[in-house]
Amino acid sequence: MSATKPANGIKQTNGFAKYFVLIVLFALPLVAYLFFLQGKHQFDTLPVMTKEVTELTNFKTIEGKPLQLKDSVTIITFLGDNPYDRLGYISNLNEKIYKEFHEFDTFQLISILPESGRADIVSIKNQMQETTNISDWHFMTGSPEDIKAFFTALKTDLAINGDLSSDYAFIIDKDKALRGRDDDPDENMLYGYDTSSIASLNKVMVDDVRIMLAEYRMAFKKNRDEKLKDNER
């Protein structure tokens, strides 16, 4: 009887190769994450594009109340004469920005429109309240002249539409400065965020609002730690 040939099965993997594969599978993603975490945009503050924006002195909410930009992180939009025509933009901003950030202290979203858009926005607001807590989303009215003047005071490279609307949302910090990007790969100087584009909101604006809020969290932590050190002396 001839000798039985060894079976041609799966070769035995030596211990070193097995551990090497495990290290590659689990360690590399962690290393990549730490690398990107060290990226410039994670620790830089959001650039100031316009040093000081005009206050909202000439505007009131549709309930008749005044608001201010000072001491709040504010998202500004312009809805124009016919807010229902901007419903898609409003929905994009609601889903991607407002719902994500409205629970943060000092955050507010303000939509500006002329009196001619009041009926539309009252109806839209009532519909939104059925599914969303919009206590930090304010709708403010003003004259066409005041709306144009406020938009101009942002000092952007954008123009307001003929119906006093804009496709763009703007980030205003607690010191009333317009924030954006001065090194954007597509726009170079990015003053506003295109609310018609889910991709733009997801990839750009969400990141920038997080940076803006993180900047204030870090400043708060620093001030708190300094006060604790002073108290210990």
Number of C-alpha atoms within 10 A of each C-alpha: 3 4 5 6 6 6 6 6 6 6 6 6 8 8 8 9 10 10 11 10 11 12 11 10 11 10 12 12 11 10 11 10 11 11 10 11 12 10 10 9 13 15 12 11 17 21 17 16 19 17 14 16 20 16 14 18 12 15 22 18 17 18 11 10 10 13 16 15 23 17 12 17 24 24 22 19 26 26 27 27 22 19 26 17 13 18 14 14 22 21 15 17 24 19 13 17 19 23 13 14 18 18 13 11 10 15 19 22 25 20 21 24 29 24 16 16 17 19 14 14 23 15 12 15 15 11 11 15 11 9 8 13 13 18 11 17 18 19 22 26 23 20 14 17 11 16 23 16 12 17 21 16 15 21 16 16 10 15 15 16 13 9 15 20 24 21 20 20 23 23 23 27 25 17 14 21 21 26 23 26 18 15 11 11 9 7 10 10 15 20 25 23 20 19 24 18 15 16 12 13 21 13 10 16 24 18 13 22 21 14 18 22 19 15 15 15 12 11 12 12 11 12 12 12 12 12 11 11 10 9 8 7 5
